[in-house]
Structures are given as C-alpha cells and as structure tokens.
Amino acid sequence: MSVPTKNFDRWIRTSFVELNTELEELYFCRDDPAQIDGVGDNIKAVLLKEGQALVAPLAEEGNTEKQFDAAFDVLGNLGLYLASLRRHELTNPDLETESPYKACSALGMHIAASIGVVPRFATAHLTTHNKAISGVQKSFTSLDDERLFIDYNLYGILAFKRAGMALMRIPSMGVSAPAAAILLDDAKAALEQVTHHNKALFDRLNVARFFSCIRPYYKPYRVGKEVYRGANAGDFAEINQIDLLLGLCRGNDPHYAQILEEKILFMMPDDQASLRKCLSMRPILDELLDLAPANAMQSWFQKNCRLFLEVCDAHARTASQHQNMLVRKFIQKPSDGVDERHLKQITASGPPLPSLMDSLERLRDLRMAAPRGDIETAHEKLETLRALIR
Ligand code: HEM
C-alpha cells in the first residue's frame, strides 16, 4: 500500500468520522434537521480541505495499485468522501453539470474503469469488503445507529449469499437429486436468518437517527459528468440469483431485466460473473413443473417440491419484511413529515419516492408470488405445485 493510500485510509477511519459525527450532532438538534445550509460551515470547510489534501497525491499517483482489493479499497474511501461532501451539500448534482471535485472524479473513474465497477462507493465497500481494524469497520459517523445499520445490512447480505450459493448448485445436479434436498434446506435456513436479522434491525434502529443522519449519505452524486445513484443493500448478486433460480422473477421480464442491467456494475466483479452465469440457468420452478406429471407421486418429488415451496415462502417473508416493515418504517413514514424542498433525492436510487415505491412493491409482489392483475407473477405456478403436495 502506497503512503498516500495509507494516509487517506487512516483519515477516513479517524478525522473523517469525527467531522461527520460533529456535523450530524449539530444538524440533529435543530428544529428542522434537514435544513443544513449555513450549519457547521467551519467543520464542513475542514472536511473539504483535509480530504482534498489527501486525495491530491493519490490522484497524482493514479491507479498504480496492482491488486484488485487495494484499488477497490481506494475507490471506496474516495466514494465515502464524495458521499459525505454530497450529504453536507458541498456538492449537489442538481446544481452542477459536472462534479466540482475533478481530482476525485478522475481517480475514481480511472480505478473503476480498470476494475469494472461504478466509480463511486458501493455497498460492498461498507459491508463485505469493509476491512475491520481492531474490530471496527469503516463508517461515515460513529453513531450507534449507523453501526447497527451497517452490521445488519452485512448480516442480511451474508445470509442471502448463503441461500443464493446453495440454490446455484441445484441446476447442475437436477432438482430430483437427493442432495438437492440438503441445498434447499440450507437455502431455507439462510433465508430464515435474513428474516431474523431484518426483525432485529426493525426493532433496534432509531427512525429519526436513520432518516436524518444515516440515509443522507446514500444520495446520488456526480463523478465527472455522470450522476451515480446511491448504494443500497441489494447490490449483490445472490438476491437476484434467488429470484431467478426460484423462478419468481424472469430475466426476460423487461422491468426486472432493467433492474439487473442497472445494478450489475454496482456489484463486485465476482458477483457480476455469478449473476451472468445464473441468467443462463433453468429456474427450479420450471424443472419441477416439467417433472410433475410423471413424478408427482414419487417420494423425491414430494420431499424436494415441498422444500422448494418452503424456500419460496421464506424468500417471500424477507421481501414482505423489507417493504412492509423496513421501507415503510424508515423511509415512507418519516418522509410524510418532510418539507417538499428536502424530499427530492430522499431515495438512494434518485427517482421520486412514489415511483420508487411502485417499483419496490412490484419486486415485493414478484418475490411473494402475489396474485396481481397487472403483472405476471409466479402465483399460479406455485399454486399448481402446492396442490400436488400431500
Ligand atoms: C433500515 C433498513 C432498510 C431500509 C430503510 C431499506 C430501504 C431500501 C430502499 C428505499 C431501497 C430502494 C433503493 C434506494 O433508493 O435505496 C432498497 C433496496 C434494496 N434493499 Fe433495502 N433497506 C433496508 C435494509 C435492507 C437490508 C438489511 C437488506 C438485506 C440485504 C436490504 C436489501 C435490499 C435490496 C435487495 C434492495 C434492492 C431492491 C431489491 O432487489 O429488492 N435492505 N432498500
């Protein structure tokens, strides 16, 4: 690791966190915490200046890190810095046509183009690829609620990854293989873990702190001329692999394909490859439906099909929780009380809240195989299988 890289990383883990935390405490005690103009200007100036001084030698160096992990880490640190500048309104994509931070942008784009990801911080930077030092991972602030949020995002992601990896092994052996039952069982247990973590996050996270002091770091920002949407906990492959392998979502559904297309560069390159591989696999649902007429009475079918349906139900519960508990409690409800001026870009993905909600509800309903008149879900196909189980 070069000296400028080390210096920047040390700063991101120390002063950066302290400055952001001081600003959050100043904003949070105001009558309107969303009104941050003119608040803590001296701290904002230090944040800007110290960060720029540390980025300058890095930008000069360019992407000289030969190892993927090291380059990805620098990109993450840069991204955390830019997201914080965005959060404190030291940049705003609506008011600019190009990022005012040219050195940061150039370095971010250089690294991103060489490793094949978006040139901003992504979820992996704060979760699966967030290196702990003495038990502490990177974060924007030292607020307990941010720690909780990052930890539980990571726990959820890890559990989804276990489920996705188990399901990925099934198509090559076929759903009638005795070992498919073990893999389906693993996937079900992992999804039950997601439910457990989601519930803990729902119970423990403070709404006001999340909405006012954590969520704003996930806004879109500009790198060079382009605006990149914020990171969200869904930017990993296995969530989609579960959707696709269970047959609940389809790669040829234009709406769903658009989601995949849009998110792929927010994923780690390994995840990108894994998702691409999955797109050419046959959904387990389709295999079971094909085999049903000749095999429904056989014990393997009864066992594995039952387990398959239990995995679908477990996935449905995670989807329902995400939308009906987490999104509703921590985004939708607190947005009701927010001044119209501040509502813009409340979502990490950028679109206005109502259109984001439509799109998230559609995903929820696909994952729940809910009956919907306007879109095709797997509802009827799952009902066909359910009717065969005795
Ligand atoms: C306080 C907790 C959470 C809230 C308020 C929340 C909210 C949101 C929102 C609003 C989006 C849409 C994109 C955006 O604008 O950011 C989203 C996307 C997503 N989130 Fe969460 N989220 C939370 C926690 C989690 C956790 C713990 C997971 C588990 C890994 C998760 C998984 C996803 C996924 C997979 C997506 C992409 C869309 C999808 O495929 O469903 N979220 N989240």
Boltz pocket constraint, residues with backbone or C-beta under 6 A from the ligand:
constraints:
  - pocket:
      binder: B
      contacts: [[A, 152], [A, 153], [A, 156], [A, 157], [A, 160], [A, 198], [A, 201], [A, 205], [A, 210], [A, 230], [A, 231], [A, 232], [A, 233], [A, 234], [A, 235], [A, 239], [A, 322], [A, 326], [A, 327], [A, 330], [A, 331], [A, 346], [A, 347], [A, 348], [A, 349], [A, 350], [A, 356], [A, 360], [A, 363]]
      max_distance: 6.0
